[in-house]
Amino acid sequence: MLEEILDTRIMVKDSMKKCDDSATRRMLDHRQLGLKLIANVTYGYTAANYSGRMPCVEIGDSIVHKSRETLERAIKLVNSNFPRWGGRVVYGDTDSMFIALKPGTSKKEAFRIGRDIVTEVTNANPRPIKLKLEKIYQPCILQTKKRYVGYAYETEDQVEPTFDAKGIETVRRDGCPAVSKILEKSLRLLFESRDVSKVKSYVGKQCSKLMEGTANTQDCTIAKEYRGAKYYKPGAIVPALVLARKMVAMDKRSEPRVGERVPYVIVHGAPGTPLYQLCHPPQDLLGDLGLRLNGTYYITKMVLPALDRMMSLLGVDVFQWLRELPRTRRLIQHPKGDNELTSATISQYFESKHCLLCAALSK
């Protein structure tokens, strides 16, 4: 049964590569994921002795032990044949391994070596265990376990590579779009030009936009999952819960559903203000002239840490890029005679004739 499920999944994934229609490709992707989950749940149920319908812990332990043993044997085989293939395993986890070939190896040569390794490892294991060559990365950054990114080639005649990322901020949904876009563009620039100075210039421009408050509000909107009021610990003050409570206080029917993502933005506040008090729904930012995006928070807590996890592997300090940026101040002008403002600041009623930058009198 398991062999039939896995063979069907491989067939569906092969069909995806030959499909040009995006809707059909998405449908096939859902099908292969469903088949994968069926196989995973079948294995997982064997170790679920409380809620499972067919508990047998020995089967689960045996699968984990034999798969690890098979992987270690494959890693040893590849590393022991370094003079022949010129590659060594740099990462191996659960059922896969990354092999770094010696510098200067061409894409064609990499596919040939990959096919040789697949044949050797498959022949060294009993049926139905087999190794599959999935893709060649050129170039690639391995960050940590299950987190990597690179330009992938799935076939030898593929001309344009695909940007393939796993586990990093470009494919995660719990951050904000600005982080995802800046990180992906930076990595593409790095992979295509191999020039860190171009990445530095691009990141500097984006950081300046955030500091000046000219960034797109939609790109700075963070969406965190709401787990339901009763599923949080007593005294919890996470942004999704705080905003949900405010929504319920205004209208009891507006409470988000369990699993729904609650959007919010981080605004400027007095020094020392707790973060949860700086979280506001995006519509508040558009309707209240006294609020503005906290660019410093987005840069120092979200954009640069995500970028640093990648660039530090190359010995680059991205926080130094921020320290080298020129400091800018934004002149905020409020419309006069607007009586419809829900909240106000003193600057909206008293204006100064002194220039904000040079302190000289002006008109």
N, C-alpha and C positions, 0 to 999 in steps of 0.2 A: 504493500500500500504506500509506504513512504517513498520507495523508489519511483513509483508512478507519479506521485505528487511532485517530486523534485524534477523528474524528466519533463513533466508538463510545464513547470515553471521555466526551465531552460528554453523550451520551445517558444513560450510566450515572450520571453526576453529577446530571443532572436528575431521574433516577428516585429517587436518594437523598433529594432534598428532599421528594418526595411520599410517601415511605415512613414509616409510623408504627412498624413493628416494629423493635426495636433489633437483633435478630439478622440480619434481612434487610439492614438498613442497613449493618451491619458487613461483611457478605458483599459488598455492592455496593462499599463503600469499598475492600476488598481487590482487587476486580476493576479498579476504575479506577486503582488504584496499580500493578497489574500491567501494564496497558496503557501507563501513563506510563513505566514502567521499560523496556518493550520498545522504545518510541520513543527513549528516552535511550540505551540500549545500542546500538541501531542506529547512532545518530549517533556514539557514543563509539568504536565499533569502526573507524570510518573513519580515525581518527587513531592507532590502536594498531598501529604497524608491526612490532612484535616479536611480540606474542602474538595480534594480531588475525587473523581469517580473511579479511578483505577490506580491507586497508589502502589508503587513498587520502587522504593528508594534505591535499591541495588541497580536497577536499569539506569536511572539518572546518574548515579555515581560512576557506573561503568562507561557511559557515553562520554562524560567529562574526562575521565582518566585516559581512555583509549584515544580520544581526539587530541589531547595534549601530548600524549606519547607519539602519535603519528606526526604531529607538527614538529616536535623536537627532532624526530628522526629525519624529517625533510630538511630542516635547518642545518643539521649536521652534514647531510649529504651535499648540500649546496656549498657550505663553507669549506668542506674537505676537497672540493673540486675547483678551488680558486684558480690554479694555474690553467685549467682547461677553459673555464667560462669567464674568469676575471670579474667575478661578482661575489658580494658577501651580503648576508641577511642583516639589515639594519633594524627591522621591526617585524615581529611575528606575534599574532594574537588570535586566539580561538581557532580560526580556520583559514587564516591568510598570512602571507609574508611579503614584505617589501625587500627587493634585492637591488642594491646599489651597484651598478656596473662601473668599471674603471672609466675615468674621464676620457672624453674623446670618442666614446662608442656612438656610432650612428644609430638612427632609428631602425634602419633595416637590420643592422647587426643585432640590435637589442631584441627584435622579434625572433630572429633565428636562435639566439641564446635562450630566450624564453621558451620556445618550442622544445629545445633540447632538454631543458630542466623539467618541463611538464612530462615529457616521455620517460625520463629517468625516474622521477618521483612516483609516477603512476605505476610503472613496472615494479617498483620496489614495495608496493602495497597490495594486499589482496583485494579482489573485486568485492564491492562496487566502489571502493575508495579511489578517487582520481583527483589530480590537480588540474586546474584550469587557468590558462593565461587570460587575464581579464583585460589589462591595458598597460600601456607604457606611458610613464610620466616624464615629460621633458619640457621645462624644469619642474621641480617639486619641492615643497617645504613640508617636512614632518614636524609638527609642533609637539604633541604628546600623544598618549594612547587614544586612538579613535578620533584624532583631530589632525587633518592634513589637507593640503590644497596643491593643485598643480594643473598643468596643461596636459590633458590626457589624449592618447591616440589608441583607439580600439582596434583598428585594422591597419595593415601595412600601407595601403594605398590612400589612407586618410590624409588630406592636405592641410586643412585647417583644424587645429586642436580644439577641444571643448574645455571650458573652465570648469573643473571638477573640484568641489569642496565638500568636506565631510566634518561635521561637528564644530565648525568655527562660526563666527558671528554673521557671515554672509548668508548662511542657511538657517540660522536660528530665528525664532519668532518672538523671543522674550526681550529683545533689545529694541532699538529704534531704527527706522530706515536710514537715517543719516550715517550711523556707524557701519551698517551693511554696505551702503553705496561707497563711502570713502575707503573702506578696507578693500572692497573688490576692485575699485579703480586703481588703488595703490599697488595691489598685487599684479594686476594686468600690466601696469606701467613697468613694474620691476621685471616681470617675466619677459616682456617684449623688448625692453631697452637694456636691461641689465645695468641700469644707471640709477643709483640711489639718489643723486642730486635732483632728478626729475620727480621722484616720489616726494622728496622734501619740498620742492616748489609747489606741487599740487596740494599736499597736506597743509602747507602754510596758508595758501589761498582759502581753503575750506575753513581752517581755524579762524582766520580773519573775519569771514562771513558770520561765523557763530558769535564771535566777540562783538561785532558791530550790530548784531541783531537783525541782519538782513537774510538769515537762513529761512528756508521754507518751513512754516509751522507744521505742516503735514509730515515732513521728514524728521521732525524732532518729537513726534508723538510716540510715547512709550505705551505698550499694551500688555498688561500683566493679567494672568488668569485669575478669576474670582472663584474661590473654592466653596463659598457658602458660609454664612455668618456662624453657624454652629461648628464648623470644621476648623476654625482658627483657635489658637490657644488663648486663654483669658489674658487680657491686657495687650494683645497683639495690635500693632499700629502700622501695618504695611499699607502702602498707598492704595491698592485695590480695595481693601476693607474700609479704609477711611473715606474714600470717595463713595463707596456703596452706602455707607451710613448717612452721608450727606444727601444722597439721592433719595433714600428712604424717608429722611426727615422732611423732605419737600413733598414727596409723593410715594406712598407705600407700594404702589404698583410698579414703580420704576426700578425696583431692586434687580440687579443683573442675575441672569440664570447661572447655575453652577456650571463651571467650565467656560463661561463667556469671558472674553478679554475686555478689561476696562481700560479705555485710553486716558492718558493724562500727559501733561507737560510740566517741566520744572521751571519755576520763575525765580526772579531775584527777590531776596528778602534781607532783613537785617542780619548782621553777623551773629552767628551762634543760633540762628533759627533752626529747629529740627527739620529734617528733610521732608517728613510727611506733611508739614505745614506749608511747604513750597509746592506741593502737588496740586494742580488745578486741571479741570476738564479743558480741552482745547477751546471750547466755545467761550469760556471765561476770558481767555487771552484776547479773543477777538472783540469782546464786548466791553472790556475794562481797559481804559487808556493808562491806568496806573500800573498795569502788569507788563512785564517784558521777559522774554526767554533768558534763562540763566546760562549764557554761552560758556562761562568758565566751568560750570558743572559738567556740561556735555563733553567738553574737551578733555578735562583732567580725569573724569571718572568713567567715561564711556569710550570716546574715540581713541585717545592715545593709549590706554591700557590694552585695547584690542589690537592696535597696531604694534605695540611694543612686544606682545607675545610672539609676533612674527619676525619683526625686524631685529630683535635682540639676538636671534640666532645668527644674524650676520654681523653682530658686534656694533649695531647702530643704536644710539640713544635718542629715541624720538622725543623725549621730554626736553632735551637740549634744544631741539628745533623750536619748541614753544618759548623757551627762555630767550631765544634769539629774535623772536618776532617783535616788531615795533609795537609799543603800547598805543592804543587808540581810545578816544573817548567819544561817545555818541551824544550829540546835541538833541534832546527830546523836546519837541514843540507840541504844545497842547492847544486845541482850538479854543478861541475866546467865546464867552457867552453861551456855552453849552450847559443848559440846566438839566439835561437828562442823564448826567453822569451818576452812576450808583455810588461810586466812591471817588474821593478826590485827594490830591496832595497839595501842599502849600505852593508848589511851583506852578500850579494851574491858575493861581490868583495873583501872585506877585512875580513880576518879571524884572530881570536885571539888565542894565545897559552895559554891563561889562562882558567882554568877550570870554567865552568859556576856556579858550586855549591860552590866550596871551594876557588876559585880565585888563586890556585897554578899553577905554570907553568907545562905544560904537553906536550906530543908529539901528 
